[in-house]
Structures are given as C-alpha cells and as structure tokens.
Amino acid sequence: MATLVAFHAHPDDESIAMGGVLAKAAAEGHRTVLVFATKGEHGEVDEGFLDDGELLAERRVKETQRSAEILGVQRVEWLGYTDSGMMGTPENELLGSFWTADLDGAAERLSAILRDEEADILTIYDSDGNYGHPDHIQVHRVGLRAAELAGTPHVFEGTINRDHIKRAMLAAAEAGDLPGEDAPTPDDFERFGRPESLITTTVDVRGFLTQKRASMAAHASQISETSFFLAMAPEQFEQGFGYEWFIRRGVPKTHRDDDLFAGIE
C-alpha cells in the first residue's frame, strides 16, 4: 500500500477538491495524510455561529478533525501560516500570511512531513490555484519545492475540469435545476481549473459521495446546509462532484488514467 499526502490551503478545501479520492484511498488500504497551510482565519462566518470567545480558526480545526474522521484520514498537520484572504485584499501582506511565506522555509516544513511519512504521492493545486486564490497558488509553489526537497516521486496537481463543469451547469440551467440564489453560472467557470485536454487523471468517486458530502457538511462554518454545494439534489451532486481531476506531473500531456495510484506499488 502507498502513502498519499494531500496539501491544501484551508480547511474544507480537502472536502470540495478531493474528498472522494481521500475516502477511496482509505477504503483501499492506503495511508492518507492531510496538511494545511493555514487554518482559514479569514473565512466568513454568520453572526452568532461561533461560541462566545471562540475564534474561527479554533472552530475550523475542529471541523477539519471531523472531516478527516469521515474520510478515513490518518494524520492531520498544520504548517502554521495565516490565511491570506482573497487576491488583492490587505490580508495578503499581513505578517505571517502564507502568501508572504519564504518559499524554501515553507517547503522545508512540508518536506519534513513528506520525509517522515516516506510519501509516495503529494497532491497540490494547478499553477493558478484552480481559481486564483493566493494561498492556493502558494500551495502549488511550495508543494513543488517540498517534493523536490523530499524526493517525493509522484506529484499530482488537483484541478477543476472546466469543460465538464460548464457542460453540467448548462444542462442544469436548461432544466431549471440550479439551486439557490448563490448558484454559479457556466460563465463563472470560464477561467477556473484547466480544459479537459490537459487533465491526465480522472477519478470516479461516485461510490464515495456519501462520505464526500458528509465531509463538506462537517465544515458547517463555511458550508451550510442551504449553500449551493449542499442544496443540490443527489443526482446534481453526483454530476458536479462525482469525479475529481488531476494533472500528473512528469508524464506526457496525452497520458490518461483513472487512479492516482496507477503503477505505484
């Protein structure tokens, strides 16, 4: 069996981006480890949601531990940086933000975990961080350097299949099935992720959507039951979240497989 280390920017990213892959890997007997750059300190939360005196970061750590249990993750680590906020906001430049982190210093923190785990696989994001968030872009940069330092042999860039999502959104719009006022439109995905032609690895996680949805729901401070993500009917949720996509580094652009562990003992 192999060890997969999934590197993410904030709590709940693991659920949305690859909750299915994590649950599937655990079910198949692989060791899975989550590493977060930040605790999502600048996420939005409804007034009155937190207990008196409770910090959002504290709640998000608890939510992450619950998510990890649901997904069968065996270890959760935090690199100790602060959420950088959305691109162009003042939080980007605050002392301790992940966006301002020294690349080699941050990579060494991650590489120490990779070496300790003797990781076979590291997952990061694509070079645009899927949608331009500074912390997601930094995950890409730091992750690549950490894999180099640790000698981690297999690196996958988690991404969004732009074409698949647009097709699904168009079909839902035509059927009048887009839930909620905050539902995105096909145009919202025009610059998200990567086109289908660049994706090397498409993992079918439809058999693990119960765990994936429960993992998302565990992050209740950020993903409420009435949110776009969880308001979907089951068939819509399957269409939107039943596959997870990656670009496997070091293989030809024409390479195609359906499993992160393909060819890895």
C-alpha positions in Angstrom: 0.0 0.0 0.0 1.1 3.6 -0.6 1.0 6.8 1.3 -0.7 9.9 -0.1 -0.1 13.4 1.4 -2.7 15.9 0.3 -1.5 19.6 0.8 -4.3 22.2 1.0 -4.6 25.9 1.7 -7.6 26.0 4.1 -10.0 23.7 5.9 -12.8 22.5 3.6 -10.6 22.5 0.5 -9.9 18.8 1.1 -13.6 18.1 1.1 -14.5 20.0 -2.1 -11.4 19.2 -4.1 -10.7 15.6 -3.3 -12.9 14.2 -0.6 -13.8 11.3 -2.8 -10.2 10.4 -3.6 -9.3 10.5 0.1 -12.2 8.3 1.1 -11.5 5.9 -1.8 -7.8 5.7 -1.0 -8.5 4.9 2.7 -11.1 2.3 1.7 -8.5 0.6 -0.5 -6.0 0.5 2.4 -3.7 3.3 1.5 -2.4 5.7 4.2 -3.7 9.3 3.8 -2.4 12.4 5.4 -3.7 16.0 5.3 -1.5 19.0 5.5 -3.0 22.5 5.7 -1.0 25.7 5.1 -3.5 27.8 7.2 -6.5 27.5 9.5 -8.7 29.6 7.3 -8.7 32.5 9.8 -10.3 35.0 7.3 -13.2 32.9 6.2 -16.7 34.3 6.5 -19.0 33.1 9.2 -22.6 34.0 10.1 -23.1 36.2 13.2 -23.8 34.1 16.3 -22.4 30.9 14.8 -19.3 30.8 17.0 -19.5 30.3 20.7 -18.7 33.2 23.0 -14.9 33.8 22.8 -14.4 31.2 20.2 -12.1 32.0 17.3 -13.0 31.0 13.8 -9.6 29.2 13.5 -10.5 27.1 16.5 -13.8 26.0 15.1 -12.3 25.2 11.7 -9.7 23.0 13.3 -12.5 21.0 15.0 -14.4 20.8 11.7 -11.3 19.5 10.0 -10.8 16.8 12.5 -14.4 15.6 12.0 -13.9 15.8 8.2 -10.7 13.7 8.5 -12.5 11.1 10.5 -15.3 10.8 7.9 -12.7 10.5 5.1 -10.6 7.9 6.9 -7.6 10.3 7.0 -5.0 9.0 9.5 -3.0 12.2 10.2 -3.7 16.0 10.0 -0.9 18.6 10.2 -0.8 22.4 10.0 2.1 24.4 8.7 1.3 27.4 10.9 0.7 30.2 8.4 -2.2 32.6 8.4 -5.0 32.7 5.8 -4.0 35.4 3.2 -7.6 36.3 2.2 -8.7 36.8 -1.4 -6.3 38.2 -4.0 -5.8 41.9 -3.8 -7.0 42.3 -0.2 -5.0 43.7 2.7 -4.7 40.3 4.3 -2.3 39.2 1.5 0.5 41.2 3.1 0.0 40.7 6.7 2.9 39.3 8.8 2.7 35.5 8.8 0.4 35.2 5.8 1.0 32.2 3.6 1.2 34.4 0.6 4.3 36.2 2.0 5.9 33.0 3.3 9.5 32.3 2.3 9.3 29.6 -0.3 12.1 27.4 0.9 11.2 27.9 4.5 7.6 26.8 3.9 8.7 23.9 1.6 11.0 22.6 4.3 8.1 22.4 6.8 6.2 20.4 4.3 9.1 18.3 3.2 9.8 17.3 6.8 6.3 15.7 6.8 6.8 14.1 3.4 10.1 12.5 4.6 8.6 11.4 7.9 5.8 9.7 6.0 8.0 8.4 3.2 5.2 9.7 1.0 4.7 8.1 -2.4 2.2 10.8 -3.6 1.8 14.5 -3.0 -1.2 16.4 -4.2 -1.2 20.1 -4.7 -3.1 22.5 -7.0 -2.5 23.7 -10.5 -0.3 26.8 -11.0 -3.3 29.2 -10.9 -4.5 27.6 -7.7 -7.7 26.5 -9.5 -9.2 29.9 -9.3 -6.5 32.5 -8.5 -6.6 32.4 -4.6 -3.2 33.5 -3.4 -2.9 30.7 -0.8 -3.8 28.1 -3.5 -1.2 29.5 -5.8 1.3 29.3 -3.0 0.3 25.6 -2.3 1.4 24.9 -5.9 4.7 26.7 -5.5 5.6 25.4 -2.0 4.4 21.9 -2.8 6.6 21.5 -5.9 9.6 22.7 -3.9 8.8 20.4 -1.0 8.5 17.4 -3.3 11.9 18.2 -4.7 13.5 18.5 -1.3 11.9 15.3 0.0 12.4 13.3 -3.2 8.6 12.5 -3.3 8.3 10.6 -6.6 4.7 11.3 -7.7 3.1 14.8 -7.7 -0.4 15.5 -8.8 -1.9 18.9 -9.4 -5.6 18.9 -8.3 -7.6 20.9 -10.7 -11.2 21.6 -12.0 -12.3 20.1 -15.3 -13.6 23.4 -16.7 -15.3 21.7 -19.7 -17.2 19.1 -17.5 -18.4 21.7 -15.1 -19.6 24.0 -17.8 -21.5 21.2 -19.5 -23.2 20.2 -16.3 -24.1 23.8 -15.5 -25.6 24.4 -18.9 -27.6 21.2 -18.6 -28.9 22.2 -15.2 -29.7 25.7 -16.4 -31.7 24.4 -19.3 -33.6 22.1 -17.0 -34.2 24.9 -14.5 -32.5 22.9 -11.8 -29.9 25.4 -10.5 -30.4 25.6 -6.7 -30.2 28.7 -4.6 -29.7 32.4 -5.3 -25.9 31.9 -5.0 -25.7 29.3 -7.7 -22.9 29.9 -10.2 -23.4 30.1 -13.9 -21.4 28.4 -16.7 -19.6 31.7 -17.3 -18.3 31.7 -13.7 -16.1 28.7 -14.7 -14.6 30.1 -17.8 -11.2 30.8 -16.1 -11.4 28.0 -13.4 -9.2 25.0 -13.5 -7.9 23.6 -16.7 -9.5 22.4 -20.0 -10.3 18.7 -20.3 -7.5 18.2 -22.8 -4.8 18.9 -20.2 -6.2 16.6 -17.5 -4.3 13.3 -17.2 -6.2 11.7 -14.3 -9.9 11.5 -13.8 -11.0 9.6 -10.7 -14.6 8.3 -10.5 -15.6 8.9 -6.8 -19.4 8.3 -7.2 -19.2 5.4 -4.9 -17.9 7.7 -2.1 -20.2 10.7 -2.4 -21.9 9.9 1.0 -18.5 10.4 2.7 -17.7 13.4 0.5 -20.9 15.2 1.3 -20.7 14.5 5.0 -17.1 15.8 4.9 -18.3 19.0 3.3 -21.1 19.3 5.8 -18.6 18.9 8.7 -17.3 22.3 7.7 -20.5 24.0 8.8 -18.9 27.4 9.5 -18.2 27.7 5.7 -20.6 25.3 4.0 -24.2 25.5 5.4 -26.9 23.0 4.5 -28.5 25.8 2.4 -25.4 26.5 0.5 -25.1 25.8 -3.2 -22.9 22.8 -2.6 -25.3 21.0 -0.2 -28.6 22.2 -1.6 -28.1 20.1 -4.8 -30.4 17.2 -5.4 -28.5 13.9 -5.2 -28.3 13.5 -9.0 -26.9 17.0 -9.3 -24.4 16.5 -6.6 -23.2 13.3 -8.4 -22.9 15.2 -11.7 -20.9 18.1 -10.0 -18.8 16.1 -7.6 -18.7 12.5 -8.8 -15.4 12.9 -10.4 -12.1 14.5 -9.3 -9.4 15.7 -11.6 -5.6 15.9 -11.5 -2.7 16.6 -13.7 0.1 14.1 -13.1 3.5 15.8 -13.4 6.2 14.2 -15.4 4.0 12.3 -17.9 3.1 13.2 -21.5 0.1 15.5 -22.0 -1.6 12.6 -23.8 -1.3 10.4 -20.7 -4.7 9.3 -19.3 -5.5 7.2 -16.2 -8.3 6.9 -13.7 -6.4 6.4 -10.4 -3.7 8.3 -8.5 -2.2 5.0 -7.5 -1.9 3.6 -11.0 1.5 2.0 -11.4 2.5 2.8 -7.8 3.2 -0.1 -5.5 
